[in-house]
Amino acid sequence: MTSKVYSKQIGGSHYMEMVMQPSEFINKNKLQFAEGNAIKYICRHASKGEVQDLEKAKHYIDMIIERDYGPQTRPLPHGFTLTPSKDPDMTPMTEEEEYRNAGITKEEAQKK
């Protein structure tokens, strides 16, 4: 049974329309701050913050990933690969050379 504290909402009604308020779920499952906020923003996006709430949820999920699994590397742009050089004196390619080698222009890469 839901306690009286969860039967009200201060500021708005977007949680009251749910079967269970996210705060009740979060507290009963003893979730950490970042997990709780991700759940909160996912639950309310359709009735309150829309895409911005989903972006906030992604931000908290990224925090959880970094906290629990360490920093993650970002994928390279489409068409790019890292190939280690066997020549220690080899100078890195310029950005222009990288795009040319990938067969695309900078503008095409930015559209993807």
Wavefront OBJ file of the C-alpha trace (Angstrom):
o trace
v 0.000 0.000 0.000
v 1.215 3.505 -0.858
v 1.903 5.793 2.105
v 0.290 9.239 2.368
v 3.523 11.009 1.441
v 3.281 9.570 -2.101
v -0.404 10.465 -2.497
v 0.426 14.115 -3.158
v 2.712 16.051 -5.450
v 4.098 19.525 -4.923
v 4.134 21.470 -8.200
v 2.260 19.880 -11.065
v 0.374 16.631 -11.521
v 2.574 14.717 -13.975
v 3.524 12.094 -11.340
v 0.032 11.771 -9.860
v -1.261 10.324 -13.122
v 1.094 7.338 -12.766
v 0.265 4.047 -11.065
v 3.280 4.603 -8.810
v 5.261 7.809 -8.434
v 8.880 7.399 -9.530
v 10.012 8.580 -6.072
v 8.147 5.697 -4.413
v 9.729 3.153 -6.785
v 13.179 4.730 -6.326
v 12.950 4.794 -2.516
v 11.482 1.296 -2.145
v 14.274 -0.110 -4.312
v 16.958 1.951 -2.514
v 18.352 3.250 -5.807
v 21.224 5.693 -5.954
v 20.799 9.341 -6.980
v 21.757 9.003 -10.656
v 19.587 5.902 -11.202
v 16.675 7.632 -9.534
v 16.968 10.744 -11.659
v 17.232 8.723 -14.874
v 14.020 6.881 -13.948
v 12.275 10.119 -12.968
v 13.065 11.828 -16.278
v 12.144 8.772 -18.355
v 8.809 8.472 -16.560
v 7.793 12.102 -16.962
v 9.073 13.006 -20.453
v 5.729 12.554 -22.217
v 3.792 14.734 -19.766
v 6.363 17.373 -18.918
v 9.824 17.925 -20.393
v 9.623 15.914 -23.630
v 12.978 15.543 -25.426
v 14.831 17.600 -22.816
v 13.801 15.143 -20.095
v 15.084 12.251 -22.207
v 18.374 14.109 -22.729
v 18.598 14.552 -18.952
v 17.972 10.826 -18.470
v 20.774 10.044 -20.959
v 23.064 12.377 -19.030
v 22.408 10.512 -15.783
v 22.883 7.163 -17.519
v 26.252 8.392 -18.820
v 27.147 9.302 -15.220
v 26.251 5.784 -14.077
v 28.330 4.196 -16.840
v 31.360 6.318 -15.973
v 30.919 5.783 -12.224
v 30.474 2.009 -12.427
v 32.483 1.048 -15.512
v 35.003 3.849 -15.998
v 35.302 6.414 -18.777
v 34.143 5.094 -22.129
v 35.693 6.069 -25.425
v 33.469 7.691 -27.991
v 33.122 6.031 -31.390
v 35.008 7.544 -34.308
v 33.027 9.326 -37.041
v 31.632 7.108 -39.784
v 34.395 5.948 -42.125
v 37.276 6.600 -39.703
v 39.498 3.942 -38.140
v 42.528 4.028 -35.895
v 45.531 2.242 -37.322
v 48.646 2.291 -35.176
v 51.742 3.451 -36.978
v 54.849 1.319 -36.962
v 56.925 4.414 -37.743
v 57.570 6.413 -34.527
v 58.553 9.464 -36.582
v 55.345 9.475 -38.613
v 53.444 12.741 -38.270
v 49.673 12.604 -37.819
v 47.448 13.404 -40.765
v 45.710 16.724 -40.937
v 41.946 16.808 -40.584
v 41.685 17.483 -44.321
v 43.795 14.383 -45.106
v 41.640 12.222 -42.838
v 38.467 13.279 -44.643
v 40.097 12.802 -48.060
v 41.277 9.297 -47.084
v 37.775 8.467 -45.886
v 36.383 9.614 -49.233
v 34.073 12.246 -47.754
v 34.097 15.966 -47.194
v 34.019 17.572 -43.766
v 30.489 18.783 -44.461
v 29.317 15.250 -45.311
v 30.836 13.919 -42.086
v 29.101 16.606 -40.026
v 25.709 15.694 -41.513
v 26.022 12.070 -40.298
l 1 2 3 4 5 6 7 8 9 10 11 12 13 14 15 16 17 18 19 20 21 22 23 24 25 26 27 28 29 30 31 32 33 34 35 36 37 38 39 40 41 42 43 44 45 46 47 48 49 50 51 52 53 54 55 56 57 58 59 60 61 62 63 64 65 66 67 68 69 70 71 72 73 74 75 76 77 78 79 80 81 82 83 84 85 86 87 88 89 90 91 92 93 94 95 96 97 98 99 100 101 102 103 104 105 106 107 108 109 110 111 112
